[in-house]
């Protein structure tokens, strides 16, 4: 997740499910970001951008010609 989701309650909830949180700490916290796997963070960002691009072109791909009349 992004830095906006950096809260201890969310981190505890994620750990209860048995997964590992890959959330960087906010810049105003006193701890460091040694726990973050930056490779996975970079890949997640690329995947999010790909989905955003697909959503951007969804309107074009699902558009139907409304002016054509069936023959």
mmCIF file of the N, C-alpha and C atoms, coordinates in Angstrom:
data_MODEL
# 
_entry.id   MODEL 
# 
loop_
_atom_site.group_PDB 
_atom_site.id 
_atom_site.type_symbol 
_atom_site.label_atom_id 
_atom_site.label_alt_id 
_atom_site.label_comp_id 
_atom_site.label_asym_id 
_atom_site.label_entity_id 
_atom_site.label_seq_id 
_atom_site.pdbx_PDB_ins_code 
_atom_site.Cartn_x 
_atom_site.Cartn_y 
_atom_site.Cartn_z 
_atom_site.occupancy 
_atom_site.B_iso_or_equiv 
_atom_site.pdbx_formal_charge 
_atom_site.auth_seq_id 
_atom_site.auth_comp_id 
_atom_site.auth_asym_id 
_atom_site.auth_atom_id 
_atom_site.pdbx_PDB_model_num 
ATOM 1   N N  . UNK A 1 1  ? 0.834   -1.179  0.000   1.00 0.00 ? 1  UNK A N  1 
ATOM 2   C CA . UNK A 1 1  ? 0.000   0.000   0.000   1.00 0.00 ? 1  UNK A CA 1 
ATOM 3   C C  . UNK A 1 1  ? 0.879   1.242   0.000   1.00 0.00 ? 1  UNK A C  1 
ATOM 4   N N  . UNK A 1 2  ? 0.266   2.376   -0.201  1.00 0.00 ? 2  UNK A N  1 
ATOM 5   C CA . UNK A 1 2  ? 0.993   3.637   -0.206  1.00 0.00 ? 2  UNK A CA 1 
ATOM 6   C C  . UNK A 1 2  ? 1.206   4.143   1.212   1.00 0.00 ? 2  UNK A C  1 
ATOM 7   N N  . UNK A 1 3  ? 1.963   5.224   1.315   1.00 0.00 ? 3  UNK A N  1 
ATOM 8   C CA . UNK A 1 3  ? 2.254   5.814   2.618   1.00 0.00 ? 3  UNK A CA 1 
ATOM 9   C C  . UNK A 1 3  ? 0.992   6.288   3.326   1.00 0.00 ? 3  UNK A C  1 
ATOM 10  N N  . UNK A 1 4  ? -0.045  6.589   2.585   1.00 0.00 ? 4  UNK A N  1 
ATOM 11  C CA . UNK A 1 4  ? -1.288  7.052   3.188   1.00 0.00 ? 4  UNK A CA 1 
ATOM 12  C C  . UNK A 1 4  ? -1.943  6.003   4.064   1.00 0.00 ? 4  UNK A C  1 
ATOM 13  N N  . UNK A 1 5  ? -1.602  4.745   3.888   1.00 0.00 ? 5  UNK A N  1 
ATOM 14  C CA . UNK A 1 5  ? -2.179  3.657   4.682   1.00 0.00 ? 5  UNK A CA 1 
ATOM 15  C C  . UNK A 1 5  ? -1.271  3.245   5.830   1.00 0.00 ? 5  UNK A C  1 
ATOM 16  N N  . UNK A 1 6  ? -0.321  4.091   6.174   1.00 0.00 ? 6  UNK A N  1 
ATOM 17  C CA . UNK A 1 6  ? 0.631   3.780   7.235   1.00 0.00 ? 6  UNK A CA 1 
ATOM 18  C C  . UNK A 1 6  ? -0.011  4.026   8.595   1.00 0.00 ? 6  UNK A C  1 
ATOM 19  N N  . UNK A 1 7  ? -0.532  2.969   9.197   1.00 0.00 ? 7  UNK A N  1 
ATOM 20  C CA . UNK A 1 7  ? -1.058  3.048   10.567  1.00 0.00 ? 7  UNK A CA 1 
ATOM 21  C C  . UNK A 1 7  ? -0.784  1.715   11.241  1.00 0.00 ? 7  UNK A C  1 
ATOM 22  N N  . UNK A 1 8  ? -0.558  1.786   12.524  1.00 0.00 ? 8  UNK A N  1 
ATOM 23  C CA . UNK A 1 8  ? -0.256  0.565   13.272  1.00 0.00 ? 8  UNK A CA 1 
ATOM 24  C C  . UNK A 1 8  ? -1.449  -0.378  13.314  1.00 0.00 ? 8  UNK A C  1 
ATOM 25  N N  . UNK A 1 9  ? -2.659  0.172   13.370  1.00 0.00 ? 9  UNK A N  1 
ATOM 26  C CA . UNK A 1 9  ? -3.841  -0.697  13.408  1.00 0.00 ? 9  UNK A CA 1 
ATOM 27  C C  . UNK A 1 9  ? -3.978  -1.486  12.107  1.00 0.00 ? 9  UNK A C  1 
ATOM 28  N N  . UNK A 1 10 ? -3.691  -0.857  10.986  1.00 0.00 ? 10 UNK A N  1 
ATOM 29  C CA . UNK A 1 10 ? -3.749  -1.565  9.711   1.00 0.00 ? 10 UNK A CA 1 
ATOM 30  C C  . UNK A 1 10 ? -2.647  -2.610  9.625   1.00 0.00 ? 10 UNK A C  1 
ATOM 31  N N  . UNK A 1 11 ? -1.457  -2.267  10.088  1.00 0.00 ? 11 UNK A N  1 
ATOM 32  C CA . UNK A 1 11 ? -0.349  -3.234  10.079  1.00 0.00 ? 11 UNK A CA 1 
ATOM 33  C C  . UNK A 1 11 ? -0.670  -4.458  10.949  1.00 0.00 ? 11 UNK A C  1 
ATOM 34  N N  . UNK A 1 12 ? -1.283  -4.219  12.104  1.00 0.00 ? 12 UNK A N  1 
ATOM 35  C CA . UNK A 1 12 ? -1.665  -5.341  12.980  1.00 0.00 ? 12 UNK A CA 1 
ATOM 36  C C  . UNK A 1 12 ? -2.735  -6.200  12.326  1.00 0.00 ? 12 UNK A C  1 
ATOM 37  N N  . UNK A 1 13 ? -3.686  -5.576  11.662  1.00 0.00 ? 13 UNK A N  1 
ATOM 38  C CA . UNK A 1 13 ? -4.742  -6.318  10.975  1.00 0.00 ? 13 UNK A CA 1 
ATOM 39  C C  . UNK A 1 13 ? -4.165  -7.162  9.844   1.00 0.00 ? 13 UNK A C  1 
ATOM 40  N N  . UNK A 1 14 ? -3.194  -6.644  9.137   1.00 0.00 ? 14 UNK A N  1 
ATOM 41  C CA . UNK A 1 14 ? -2.553  -7.391  8.049   1.00 0.00 ? 14 UNK A CA 1 
ATOM 42  C C  . UNK A 1 14 ? -1.781  -8.569  8.610   1.00 0.00 ? 14 UNK A C  1 
ATOM 43  N N  . UNK A 1 15 ? -1.064  -8.362  9.715   1.00 0.00 ? 15 UNK A N  1 
ATOM 44  C CA . UNK A 1 15 ? -0.288  -9.447  10.325  1.00 0.00 ? 15 UNK A CA 1 
ATOM 45  C C  . UNK A 1 15 ? -1.183  -10.544 10.882  1.00 0.00 ? 15 UNK A C  1 
ATOM 46  N N  . UNK A 1 16 ? -2.395  -10.194 11.342  1.00 0.00 ? 16 UNK A N  1 
ATOM 47  C CA . UNK A 1 16 ? -3.331  -11.207 11.844  1.00 0.00 ? 16 UNK A CA 1 
ATOM 48  C C  . UNK A 1 16 ? -3.772  -12.159 10.741  1.00 0.00 ? 16 UNK A C  1 
ATOM 49  N N  . UNK A 1 17 ? -3.799  -11.688 9.499   1.00 0.00 ? 17 UNK A N  1 
ATOM 50  C CA . UNK A 1 17 ? -4.192  -12.549 8.381   1.00 0.00 ? 17 UNK A CA 1 
ATOM 51  C C  . UNK A 1 17 ? -3.039  -13.424 7.906   1.00 0.00 ? 17 UNK A C  1 
ATOM 52  N N  . UNK A 1 18 ? -1.863  -13.221 8.464   1.00 0.00 ? 18 UNK A N  1 
ATOM 53  C CA . UNK A 1 18 ? -0.720  -14.054 8.106   1.00 0.00 ? 18 UNK A CA 1 
ATOM 54  C C  . UNK A 1 18 ? 0.061   -13.532 6.915   1.00 0.00 ? 18 UNK A C  1 
ATOM 55  N N  . UNK A 1 19 ? -0.176  -12.303 6.519   1.00 0.00 ? 19 UNK A N  1 
ATOM 56  C CA . UNK A 1 19 ? 0.572   -11.716 5.405   1.00 0.00 ? 19 UNK A CA 1 
ATOM 57  C C  . UNK A 1 19 ? 1.529   -10.664 5.935   1.00 0.00 ? 19 UNK A C  1 
ATOM 58  N N  . UNK A 1 20 ? 2.398   -10.205 5.065   1.00 0.00 ? 20 UNK A N  1 
ATOM 59  C CA . UNK A 1 20 ? 3.403   -9.231  5.452   1.00 0.00 ? 20 UNK A CA 1 
ATOM 60  C C  . UNK A 1 20 ? 3.079   -7.893  4.789   1.00 0.00 ? 20 UNK A C  1 
ATOM 61  N N  . UNK A 1 21 ? 3.051   -6.834  5.576   1.00 0.00 ? 21 UNK A N  1 
ATOM 62  C CA . UNK A 1 21 ? 2.759   -5.500  5.050   1.00 0.00 ? 21 UNK A CA 1 
ATOM 63  C C  . UNK A 1 21 ? 4.002   -4.933  4.381   1.00 0.00 ? 21 UNK A C  1 
ATOM 64  N N  . UNK A 1 22 ? 3.820   -4.381  3.194   1.00 0.00 ? 22 UNK A N  1 
ATOM 65  C CA . UNK A 1 22 ? 4.915   -3.740  2.466   1.00 0.00 ? 22 UNK A CA 1 
ATOM 66  C C  . UNK A 1 22 ? 4.560   -2.261  2.287   1.00 0.00 ? 22 UNK A C  1 
ATOM 67  N N  . UNK A 1 23 ? 4.335   -1.594  3.421   1.00 0.00 ? 23 UNK A N  1 
ATOM 68  C CA . UNK A 1 23 ? 3.912   -0.204  3.419   1.00 0.00 ? 23 UNK A CA 1 
ATOM 69  C C  . UNK A 1 23 ? 5.066   0.649   3.941   1.00 0.00 ? 23 UNK A C  1 
ATOM 70  N N  . UNK A 1 24 ? 5.547   1.607   3.166   1.00 0.00 ? 24 UNK A N  1 
ATOM 71  C CA . UNK A 1 24 ? 6.600   2.475   3.689   1.00 0.00 ? 24 UNK A CA 1 
ATOM 72  C C  . UNK A 1 24 ? 6.056   3.404   4.761   1.00 0.00 ? 24 UNK A C  1 
ATOM 73  N N  . UNK A 1 25 ? 6.920   3.771   5.680   1.00 0.00 ? 25 UNK A N  1 
ATOM 74  C CA . UNK A 1 25 ? 6.530   4.684   6.753   1.00 0.00 ? 25 UNK A CA 1 
ATOM 75  C C  . UNK A 1 25 ? 6.430   6.104   6.200   1.00 0.00 ? 25 UNK A C  1 
ATOM 76  N N  . UNK A 1 26 ? 5.588   6.910   6.834   1.00 0.00 ? 26 UNK A N  1 
ATOM 77  C CA . UNK A 1 26 ? 5.481   8.314   6.456   1.00 0.00 ? 26 UNK A CA 1 
ATOM 78  C C  . UNK A 1 26 ? 6.760   9.046   6.829   1.00 0.00 ? 26 UNK A C  1 
ATOM 79  N N  . UNK A 1 27 ? 6.989   10.180  6.189   1.00 0.00 ? 27 UNK A N  1 
ATOM 80  C CA . UNK A 1 27 ? 8.234   10.907  6.427   1.00 0.00 ? 27 UNK A CA 1 
ATOM 81  C C  . UNK A 1 27 ? 8.304   11.540  7.815   1.00 0.00 ? 27 UNK A C  1 
ATOM 82  N N  . UNK A 1 28 ? 7.153   11.716  8.472   1.00 0.00 ? 28 UNK A N  1 
ATOM 83  C CA . UNK A 1 28 ? 7.176   12.334  9.799   1.00 0.00 ? 28 UNK A CA 1 
ATOM 84  C C  . UNK A 1 28 ? 7.298   11.324  10.933  1.00 0.00 ? 28 UNK A C  1 
ATOM 85  N N  . UNK A 1 29 ? 7.490   10.046  10.640  1.00 0.00 ? 29 UNK A N  1 
ATOM 86  C CA . UNK A 1 29 ? 7.693   9.052   11.693  1.00 0.00 ? 29 UNK A CA 1 
ATOM 87  C C  . UNK A 1 29 ? 9.167   8.956   12.041  1.00 0.00 ? 29 UNK A C  1 
ATOM 88  N N  . UNK A 1 30 ? 9.450   8.437   13.206  1.00 0.00 ? 30 UNK A N  1 
ATOM 89  C CA . UNK A 1 30 ? 10.832  8.352   13.667  1.00 0.00 ? 30 UNK A CA 1 
ATOM 90  C C  . UNK A 1 30 ? 11.536  7.086   13.195  1.00 0.00 ? 30 UNK A C  1 
ATOM 91  N N  . UNK A 1 31 ? 10.790  6.068   12.753  1.00 0.00 ? 31 UNK A N  1 
ATOM 92  C CA . UNK A 1 31 ? 11.418  4.816   12.324  1.00 0.00 ? 31 UNK A CA 1 
ATOM 93  C C  . UNK A 1 31 ? 11.821  4.904   10.848  1.00 0.00 ? 31 UNK A C  1 
ATOM 94  N N  . UNK A 1 32 ? 12.627  3.955   10.448  1.00 0.00 ? 32 UNK A N  1 
ATOM 95  C CA . UNK A 1 32 ? 13.128  3.950   9.074   1.00 0.00 ? 32 UNK A CA 1 
ATOM 96  C C  . UNK A 1 32 ? 12.332  2.971   8.210   1.00 0.00 ? 32 UNK A C  1 
ATOM 97  N N  . UNK A 1 33 ? 12.685  2.874   6.941   1.00 0.00 ? 33 UNK A N  1 
ATOM 98  C CA . UNK A 1 33 ? 11.984  2.022   5.982   1.00 0.00 ? 33 UNK A CA 1 
ATOM 99  C C  . UNK A 1 33 ? 12.805  0.789   5.612   1.00 0.00 ? 33 UNK A C  1 
ATOM 100 N N  . UNK A 1 34 ? 13.534  0.247   6.563   1.00 0.00 ? 34 UNK A N  1 
ATOM 101 C CA . UNK A 1 34 ? 14.339  -0.942  6.276   1.00 0.00 ? 34 UNK A CA 1 
ATOM 102 C C  . UNK A 1 34 ? 13.485  -2.180  6.039   1.00 0.00 ? 34 UNK A C  1 
ATOM 103 N N  . UNK A 1 35 ? 12.236  -2.181  6.502   1.00 0.00 ? 35 UNK A N  1 
ATOM 104 C CA . UNK A 1 35 ? 11.361  -3.344  6.371   1.00 0.00 ? 35 UNK A CA 1 
ATOM 105 C C  . UNK A 1 35 ? 10.719  -3.444  4.983   1.00 0.00 ? 35 UNK A C  1 
ATOM 106 N N  . UNK A 1 36 ? 10.813  -2.409  4.169   1.00 0.00 ? 36 UNK A N  1 
ATOM 107 C CA . UNK A 1 36 ? 10.113  -2.359  2.880   1.00 0.00 ? 36 UNK A CA 1 
ATOM 108 C C  . UNK A 1 36 ? 10.947  -3.051  1.813   1.00 0.00 ? 36 UNK A C  1 
ATOM 109 N N  . UNK A 1 37 ? 10.296  -3.936  1.066   1.00 0.00 ? 37 UNK A N  1 
ATOM 110 C CA . UNK A 1 37 ? 10.937  -4.554  -0.086  1.00 0.00 ? 37 UNK A CA 1 
ATOM 111 C C  . UNK A 1 37 ? 10.665  -3.654  -1.287  1.00 0.00 ? 37 UNK A C  1 
ATOM 112 N N  . UNK A 1 38 ? 11.652  -2.846  -1.650  1.00 0.00 ? 38 UNK A N  1 
ATOM 113 C CA . UNK A 1 38 ? 11.436  -1.824  -2.683  1.00 0.00 ? 38 UNK A CA 1 
ATOM 114 C C  . UNK A 1 38 ? 11.202  -2.423  -4.055  1.00 0.00 ? 38 UNK A C  1 
ATOM 115 N N  . UNK A 1 39 ? 11.701  -3.625  -4.313  1.00 0.00 ? 39 UNK A N  1 
ATOM 116 C CA . UNK A 1 39 ? 11.448  -4.264  -5.611  1.00 0.00 ? 39 UNK A CA 1 
ATOM 117 C C  . UNK A 1 39 ? 9.955   -4.564  -5.767  1.00 0.00 ? 39 UNK A C  1 
ATOM 118 N N  . UNK A 1 40 ? 9.340   -5.161  -4.740  1.00 0.00 ? 40 UNK A N  1 
ATOM 119 C CA . UNK A 1 40 ? 7.906   -5.451  -4.800  1.00 0.00 ? 40 UNK A CA 1 
ATOM 120 C C  . UNK A 1 40 ? 7.089   -4.167  -4.845  1.00 0.00 ? 40 UNK A C  1 
ATOM 121 N N  . UNK A 1 41 ? 7.555   -3.139  -4.166  1.00 0.00 ? 41 UNK A N  1 
ATOM 122 C CA . UNK A 1 41 ? 6.853   -1.857  -4.189  1.00 0.00 ? 41 UNK A CA 1 
ATOM 123 C C  . UNK A 1 41 ? 6.872   -1.262  -5.596  1.00 0.00 ? 41 UNK A C  1 
ATOM 124 N N  . UNK A 1 42 ? 8.007   -1.403  -6.283  1.00 0.00 ? 42 UNK A N  1 
ATOM 125 C CA . UNK A 1 42 ? 8.132   -0.896  -7.654  1.00 0.00 ? 42 UNK A CA 1 
ATOM 126 C C  . UNK A 1 42 ? 7.239   -1.687  -8.607  1.00 0.00 ? 42 UNK A C  1 
ATOM 127 N N  . UNK A 1 43 ? 7.211   -3.008  -8.458  1.00 0.00 ? 43 UNK A N  1 
ATOM 128 C CA . UNK A 1 43 ? 6.366   -3.852  -9.306  1.00 0.00 ? 43 UNK A CA 1 
ATOM 129 C C  . UNK A 1 43 ? 4.896   -3.550  -9.057  1.00 0.00 ? 43 UNK A C  1 
ATOM 130 N N  . UNK A 1 44 ? 4.491   -3.340  -7.807  1.00 0.00 ? 44 UNK A N  1 
ATOM 131 C CA . UNK A 1 44 ? 3.112   -3.000  -7.482  1.00 0.00 ? 44 UNK A CA 1 
ATOM 132 C C  . UNK A 1 44 ? 2.713   -1.693  -8.151  1.00 0.00 ? 44 UNK A C  1 
ATOM 133 N N  . UNK A 1 45 ? 3.626   -0.744  -8.158  1.00 0.00 ? 45 UNK A N  1 
ATOM 134 C CA . UNK A 1 45 ? 3.354   0.541   -8.788  1.00 0.00 ? 45 UNK A CA 1 
ATOM 135 C C  . UNK A 1 45 ? 3.144   0.367   -10.297 1.00 0.00 ? 45 UNK A C  1 
ATOM 136 N N  . UNK A 1 46 ? 3.945   -0.451  -10.935 1.00 0.00 ? 46 UNK A N  1 
ATOM 137 C CA . UNK A 1 46 ? 3.784   -0.697  -12.369 1.00 0.00 ? 46 UNK A CA 1 
ATOM 138 C C  . UNK A 1 46 ? 2.449   -1.371  -12.674 1.00 0.00 ? 46 UNK A C  1 
ATOM 139 N N  . UNK A 1 47 ? 2.043   -2.305  -11.818 1.00 0.00 ? 47 UNK A N  1 
ATOM 140 C CA . UNK A 1 47 ? 0.765   -2.991  -12.019 1.00 0.00 ? 47 UNK A CA 1 
ATOM 141 C C  . UNK A 1 47 ? -0.391  -2.019  -11.840 1.00 0.00 ? 47 UNK A C  1 
ATOM 142 N N  . UNK A 1 48 ? -0.301  -1.153  -10.831 1.00 0.00 ? 48 UNK A N  1 
ATOM 143 C CA . UNK A 1 48 ? -1.349  -0.150  -10.632 1.00 0.00 ? 48 UNK A CA 1 
ATOM 144 C C  . UNK A 1 48 ? -1.451  0.774   -11.838 1.00 0.00 ? 48 UNK A C  1 
ATOM 145 N N  . UNK A 1 49 ? -0.311  1.166   -12.397 1.00 0.00 ? 49 UNK A N  1 
ATOM 146 C CA . UNK A 1 49 ? -0.330  2.020   -13.585 1.00 0.00 ? 49 UNK A CA 1 
ATOM 147 C C  . UNK A 1 49 ? -0.945  1.303   -14.776 1.00 0.00 ? 49 UNK A C  1 
ATOM 148 N N  . UNK A 1 50 ? -0.684  0.014   -14.903 1.00 0.00 ? 50 UNK A N  1 
ATOM 149 C CA . UNK A 1 50 ? -1.263  -0.751  -16.011 1.00 0.00 ? 50 UNK A CA 1 
ATOM 150 C C  . UNK A 1 50 ? -2.784  -0.817  -15.893 1.00 0.00 ? 50 UNK A C  1 
ATOM 151 N N  . UNK A 1 51 ? -3.294  -1.057  -14.685 1.00 0.00 ? 51 UNK A N  1 
ATOM 152 C CA . UNK A 1 51 ? -4.741  -1.082  -14.495 1.00 0.00 ? 51 UNK A CA 1 
ATOM 153 C C  . UNK A 1 51 ? -5.357  0.295   -14.722 1.00 0.00 ? 51 UNK A C  1 
ATOM 154 N N  . UNK A 1 52 ? -4.665  1.337   -14.322 1.00 0.00 ? 52 UNK A N  1 
ATOM 155 C CA . UNK A 1 52 ? -5.165  2.690   -14.562 1.00 0.00 ? 52 UNK A CA 1 
ATOM 156 C C  . UNK A 1 52 ? -5.249  2.970   -16.062 1.00 0.00 ? 52 UNK A C  1 
ATOM 157 N N  . UNK A 1 53 ? -4.266  2.498   -16.801 1.00 0.00 ? 53 UNK A N  1 
ATOM 158 C CA . UNK A 1 53 ? -4.277  2.685   -18.251 1.00 0.00 ? 53 UNK A CA 1 
ATOM 159 C C  . UNK A 1 53 ? -5.417  1.906   -18.891 1.00 0.00 ? 53 UNK A C  1 
ATOM 160 N N  . UNK A 1 54 ? -5.647  0.674   -18.415 1.00 0.00 ? 54 UNK A N  1 
ATOM 161 C CA . UNK A 1 54 ? -6.765  -0.118  -18.941 1.00 0.00 ? 54 UNK A CA 1 
ATOM 162 C C  . UNK A 1 54 ? -8.107  0.541   -18.636 1.00 0.00 ? 54 UNK A C  1 
ATOM 163 N N  . UNK A 1 55 ? -8.244  1.082   -17.429 1.00 0.00 ? 55 UNK A N  1 
ATOM 164 C CA . UNK A 1 55 ? -9.486  1.757   -17.073 1.00 0.00 ? 55 UNK A CA 1 
ATOM 165 C C  . UNK A 1 55 ? -9.691  3.011   -17.907 1.00 0.00 ? 55 UNK A C  1 
ATOM 166 N N  . UNK A 1 56 ? -8.591  3.665   -18.261 1.00 0.00 ? 56 UNK A N  1 
ATOM 167 C CA . UNK A 1 56 ? -8.675  4.877   -19.066 1.00 0.00 ? 56 UNK A CA 1 
ATOM 168 C C  . UNK A 1 56 ? -9.239  4.561   -20.458 1.00 0.00 ? 56 UNK A C  1 
ATOM 169 N N  . UNK A 1 57 ? -8.858  3.440   -21.024 1.00 0.00 ? 57 UNK A N  1 
ATOM 170 C CA . UNK A 1 57 ? -9.309  3.071   -22.359 1.00 0.00 ? 57 UNK A CA 1 
ATOM 171 C C  . UNK A 1 57 ? -10.566 2.207   -22.339 1.00 0.00 ? 57 UNK A C  1 
ATOM 172 N N  . UNK A 1 58 ? -11.120 1.951   -21.158 1.00 0.00 ? 58 UNK A N  1 
ATOM 173 C CA . UNK A 1 58 ? -12.326 1.141   -21.079 1.00 0.00 ? 58 UNK A CA 1 
ATOM 174 C C  . UNK A 1 58 ? -13.492 1.805   -21.795 1.00 0.00 ? 58 UNK A C  1 
ATOM 175 N N  . UNK A 1 59 ? -13.593 3.100   -21.686 1.00 0.00 ? 59 UNK A N  1 
ATOM 176 C CA . UNK A 1 59 ? -14.669 3.818   -22.346 1.00 0.00 ? 59 UNK A CA 1 
ATOM 177 C C  . UNK A 1 59 ? -14.607 3.691   -23.851 1.00 0.00 ? 59 UNK A C  1 
ATOM 178 N N  . UNK A 1 60 ? -13.415 3.616   -24.381 1.00 0.00 ? 60 UNK A N  1 
ATOM 179 C CA . UNK A 1 60 ? -13.250 3.466   -25.829 1.00 0.00 ? 60 UNK A CA 1 
ATOM 180 C C  . UNK A 1 60 ? -13.568 2.041   -26.257 1.00 0.00 ? 60 UNK A C  1 
ATOM 181 N N  . UNK A 1 61 ? -13.105 1.083   -25.471 1.00 0.00 ? 61 UNK A N  1 
ATOM 182 C CA . UNK A 1 61 ? -13.282 -0.312  -25.875 1.00 0.00 ? 61 UNK A CA 1 
ATOM 183 C C  . UNK A 1 61 ? -14.719 -0.794  -25.722 1.00 0.00 ? 61 UNK A C  1 
ATOM 184 N N  . UNK A 1 62 ? -15.470 -0.210  -24.802 1.00 0.00 ? 62 UNK A N  1 
ATOM 185 C CA . UNK A 1 62 ? -16.838 -0.671  -24.600 1.00 0.00 ? 62 UNK A CA 1 
ATOM 186 C C  . UNK A 1 62 ? -17.858 0.242   -25.273 1.00 0.00 ? 62 UNK A C  1 
ATOM 187 N N  . UNK A 1 63 ? -17.385 1.172   -26.058 1.00 0.00 ? 63 UNK A N  1 
ATOM 188 C CA . UNK A 1 63 ? -18.288 2.100   -26.739 1.00 0.00 ? 63 UNK A CA 1 
ATOM 189 C C  . UNK A 1 63 ? -18.882 1.413   -27.961 1.00 0.00 ? 63 UNK A C  1 
ATOM 190 N N  . UNK A 1 64 ? -20.142 1.569   -28.114 1.00 0.00 ? 64 UNK A N  1 
ATOM 191 C CA . UNK A 1 64 ? -20.817 0.981   -29.259 1.00 0.00 ? 64 UNK A CA 1 
ATOM 192 C C  . UNK A 1 64 ? -21.301 2.107   -30.160 1.00 0.00 ? 64 UNK A C  1 
ATOM 193 N N  . UNK A 1 65 ? -21.272 1.868   -31.451 1.00 0.00 ? 65 UNK A N  1 
ATOM 194 C CA . UNK A 1 65 ? -21.782 2.873   -32.381 1.00 0.00 ? 65 UNK A CA 1 
ATOM 195 C C  . UNK A 1 65 ? -23.281 2.972   -32.232 1.00 0.00 ? 65 UNK A C  1 
ATOM 196 N N  . UNK A 1 66 ? -23.719 4.108   -31.766 1.00 0.00 ? 66 UNK A N  1 
ATOM 197 C CA . UNK A 1 66 ? -25.138 4.293   -31.549 1.00 0.00 ? 66 UNK A CA 1 
ATOM 198 C C  . UNK A 1 66 ? -25.824 4.868   -32.791 1.00 0.00 ? 66 UNK A C  1 
ATOM 199 N N  . UNK A 1 67 ? -25.039 5.339   -33.738 1.00 0.00 ? 67 UNK A N  1 
ATOM 200 C CA . UNK A 1 67 ? -25.619 5.958   -34.917 1.00 0.00 ? 67 UNK A CA 1 
ATOM 201 C C  . UNK A 1 67 ? -25.924 4.959   -36.025 1.00 0.00 ? 67 UNK A C  1 
ATOM 202 N N  . UNK A 1 68 ? -25.240 3.828   -35.991 1.00 0.00 ? 68 UNK A N  1 
ATOM 203 C CA . UNK A 1 68 ? -25.507 2.813   -37.013 1.00 0.00 ? 68 UNK A CA 1 
ATOM 204 C C  . UNK A 1 68 ? -26.809 2.120   -36.745 1.00 0.00 ? 68 UNK A C  1 
ATOM 205 N N  . UNK A 1 69 ? -27.550 1.916   -37.778 1.00 0.00 ? 69 UNK A N  1 
ATOM 206 C CA . UNK A 1 69 ? -28.802 1.182   -37.668 1.00 0.00 ? 69 UNK A CA 1 
ATOM 207 C C  . UNK A 1 69 ? -28.614 -0.193  -38.268 1.00 0.00 ? 69 UNK A C  1 
ATOM 208 N N  . UNK A 1 70 ? -29.157 -1.214  -37.660 1.00 0.00 ? 70 UNK A N  1 
ATOM 209 C CA . UNK A 1 70 ? -29.015 -2.564  -38.230 1.00 0.00 ? 70 UNK A CA 1 
ATOM 210 C C  . UNK A 1 70 ? -29.678 -2.626  -39.597 1.00 0.00 ? 70 UNK A C  1 
ATOM 211 N N  . UNK A 1 71 ? -29.060 -3.333  -40.479 1.00 0.00 ? 71 UNK A N  1 
ATOM 212 C CA . UNK A 1 71 ? -29.574 -3.441  -41.843 1.00 0.00 ? 71 UNK A CA 1 
ATOM 213 C C  . UNK A 1 71 ? -30.491 -4.613  -41.994 1.00 0.00 ? 71 UNK A C  1 
# 
